[in-house]
């Protein structure tokens, strides 16, 4: 065996050792990340139970007045579990939250509206509340049901209105106004599609996004991902609301 063969064999041996080392390092990192994930899950689970049973004093008195409007985004598959949705609303009602918006993309919650109101005796629809003119603070929960179709139709109506107005203005003075955002907000208000802006939006689903909730209503909204509705916990809900009440928001001019 000459020197060239020895060098060739040595090179392949070094490559094999390097590849083995990289594989071992990759498996080691996977074990560390998986262990950290499970430890955090278990820690959050115990923390949720401790909060539920009042172990932590700071969570006992929530400044609920800071949370004027709460939005709940639920993945459409989970939204079929009406009993879970009702339980979540009952928790919110027990905390004293009066205004809640329920959203899912496919309008499942809208179809379950009657069943939800049948169980939630202390709740009224936002349409019913808007018709009644009252000056006192309501003692009931107000529910709004929104789906992806509502937002899509709202944008369509507003866009048509802006197009008509722009065409008229162009025919009159020959100039076009390209400041779209303020005109869009005004058009949405005219067509009756501007609802209250939630202070906090809780997402129950597998992904960390708002799942198509109307974007013009969440410009200053705090968004918190809560995981699957199947594993919702009372303590986690209290913690999310508590953390929101401690957030200082700076609104631009």
C-alpha positions in Angstrom: 0.0 0.0 0.0 1.6 3.3 -1.1 1.3 6.7 0.6 -1.6 7.8 -1.6 -3.8 4.9 -0.4 -3.0 5.6 3.2 -3.9 9.2 2.8 -7.1 8.3 1.0 -8.1 5.9 3.8 -7.2 8.4 6.5 -9.3 11.1 4.8 -12.4 8.8 4.7 -11.9 7.9 8.3 -11.8 11.5 9.4 -15.0 12.2 7.4 -16.7 9.2 9.0 -15.7 10.4 12.5 -16.8 14.0 11.7 -20.2 12.8 10.4 -20.7 10.6 13.5 -19.8 13.5 15.7 -22.2 15.8 14.0 -25.0 13.2 14.2 -24.3 12.8 17.9 -24.3 16.5 18.4 -27.6 16.8 16.6 -29.2 14.1 18.7 -27.9 15.7 21.8 -29.4 19.1 20.9 -32.7 17.5 20.1 -32.7 15.8 23.5 -32.0 19.2 25.2 -34.7 21.1 23.3 -37.3 18.3 23.8 -36.4 18.1 27.5 -36.7 21.9 27.8 -40.0 21.9 26.1 -41.5 19.2 28.3 -40.1 20.9 31.4 -41.7 24.2 30.4 -45.0 22.4 29.7 -45.1 20.8 33.1 -44.0 24.0 34.8 -46.8 25.9 33.1 -49.3 23.2 34.0 -48.4 23.4 37.7 -48.4 27.2 37.6 -51.9 27.1 36.1 -53.1 24.8 38.9 -51.5 27.0 41.5 -53.1 30.1 40.1 -56.5 28.3 39.9 -56.3 27.4 43.6 -55.2 30.9 44.6 -51.6 30.1 45.7 -50.2 33.2 44.1 -51.6 36.3 45.8 -50.9 38.7 42.9 -53.5 36.9 40.7 -56.3 37.1 43.3 -57.3 40.7 42.4 -57.4 41.4 38.7 -58.0 45.0 37.5 -60.7 43.8 35.1 -61.7 47.4 34.3 -58.6 47.8 32.1 -60.0 45.0 29.9 -62.9 46.7 28.2 -63.3 44.4 25.2 -61.9 40.9 24.8 -61.7 38.9 21.6 -61.5 35.1 21.5 -60.2 33.5 18.3 -60.9 29.8 18.1 -59.7 27.4 15.4 -62.8 26.2 13.5 -62.3 22.5 14.3 -62.2 23.3 18.0 -65.1 25.7 17.7 -67.4 22.7 17.2 -66.9 21.9 20.9 -69.7 24.1 22.1 -69.4 22.9 25.7 -65.8 24.0 25.8 -66.7 27.4 24.4 -69.5 27.8 27.0 -67.1 26.8 29.8 -64.6 29.4 28.6 -67.4 32.1 28.6 -68.5 31.1 32.1 -64.9 31.6 33.3 -64.8 35.0 31.7 -68.2 35.9 33.2 -67.0 34.8 36.7 -64.1 37.2 36.3 -66.4 40.1 35.5 -65.6 40.5 31.8 -68.6 42.1 30.1 -67.7 42.4 26.4 -66.5 39.4 24.4 -66.1 38.9 20.7 -66.0 35.3 19.5 -64.4 34.6 16.1 -63.6 31.6 13.9 -62.9 31.5 10.2 -65.7 29.2 9.1 -68.6 30.8 11.1 -69.0 27.7 13.3 -69.6 29.8 16.4 -72.3 31.8 14.6 -74.2 28.5 13.9 -73.9 27.6 17.6 -75.1 31.0 18.8 -78.5 29.8 20.0 -77.0 26.9 21.9 -74.5 29.3 23.6 -77.2 31.9 24.5 -79.4 29.0 25.8 -76.7 28.0 28.3 -75.4 31.5 29.0 -78.5 33.0 30.6 -76.6 36.1 31.6 -75.5 37.0 28.0 -76.9 39.1 25.3 -76.0 39.7 21.7 -74.2 42.9 20.7 -77.1 43.7 18.2 -79.6 43.5 21.0 -77.5 45.7 23.3 -77.0 48.3 20.6 -80.7 48.7 20.1 -81.3 49.3 23.7 -80.2 52.8 24.8 -79.0 52.7 28.5 -76.7 54.8 30.6 -76.0 52.4 33.4 -73.2 49.8 33.4 -74.6 46.5 32.1 -74.8 43.6 34.5 -74.8 41.0 31.7 -72.2 39.7 29.2 -72.4 41.1 25.7 -71.3 38.7 22.9 -70.3 39.4 19.4 -70.0 36.7 16.8 -67.6 37.3 13.8 -66.3 35.1 11.0 -63.9 35.5 8.1 -66.8 36.1 5.7 -67.8 39.2 7.7 -64.4 40.8 7.3 -64.3 39.8 3.6 -67.7 41.3 2.9 -66.8 44.5 4.9 -63.7 45.1 2.8 -65.7 44.5 -0.4 -68.4 47.0 0.6 -65.9 49.6 1.7 -63.8 49.2 -1.5 -66.9 49.7 -3.6 -67.9 52.8 -1.7 -64.3 54.2 -2.1 -64.4 53.4 -5.8 -67.7 55.2 -6.3 -66.6 58.3 -4.4 -63.2 58.4 -6.1 -64.9 58.2 -9.5 -67.2 61.1 -8.7 -64.3 63.2 -7.4 -62.2 62.4 -10.4 -65.0 63.4 -12.7 -65.5 66.7 -10.8 -62.0 68.0 -10.3 -59.8 65.5 -12.2 -57.8 64.6 -9.1 -57.5 61.4 -7.2 -56.9 61.0 -3.4 -54.4 58.2 -2.8 -54.6 58.4 1.1 -56.3 55.1 1.3 -56.1 54.2 5.1 -58.2 57.1 6.5 -60.7 56.7 3.7 -60.9 53.0 4.3 -61.7 53.5 8.0 -64.3 56.0 7.1 -65.9 53.7 4.5 -65.9 50.8 6.9 -67.7 53.0 9.4 -70.3 54.2 6.8 -71.1 50.6 5.8 -71.5 49.7 9.5 -68.5 47.3 9.7 -66.4 49.0 12.3 -66.8 47.2 15.6 -65.1 47.8 18.9 -61.3 47.3 18.9 -60.4 44.5 21.4 -57.8 45.4 24.1 -56.7 41.7 24.2 -57.1 38.9 21.7 -56.7 35.3 22.9 -56.0 32.7 20.2 -57.1 29.1 20.9 -55.6 27.0 18.1 -52.5 25.2 16.8 -51.0 28.2 15.1 -49.7 31.6 16.5 -51.8 33.9 14.4 -55.1 35.7 14.5 -56.6 33.4 11.8 -58.1 36.2 9.7 -59.7 38.3 12.4 -60.4 41.7 10.9 -57.1 43.5 10.8 -58.5 47.0 11.1 -59.9 46.1 14.5 -56.6 44.9 16.1 -54.2 47.8 15.4 -53.4 48.3 19.1 -54.5 44.9 20.4 -52.3 42.6 22.6 -52.4 39.1 21.1 -51.7 36.0 23.2 -51.6 32.4 22.0 -53.3 30.1 24.4 -52.8 26.7 22.8 -55.5 24.2 21.9 -59.1 24.7 23.2 -58.9 21.1 24.3 -56.3 21.9 26.9 -57.6 25.3 28.1 -56.9 26.0 31.7 -58.5 28.5 34.1 -55.1 29.5 35.6 -53.7 30.2 32.1 -56.6 32.5 31.3 -56.1 34.4 34.6 -52.4 34.7 33.9 -53.0 36.1 30.3 -55.4 38.7 31.6 -53.1 39.6 34.5 -50.1 40.1 32.1 -52.2 42.3 29.9 -53.2 44.6 32.8 -49.5 45.1 33.5 -48.7 46.1 29.9 -48.1 49.8 29.2 -49.2 50.8 25.7 -47.9 53.8 23.9 -50.3 55.0 21.3 -48.8 57.1 18.4 -50.2 60.4 17.3 
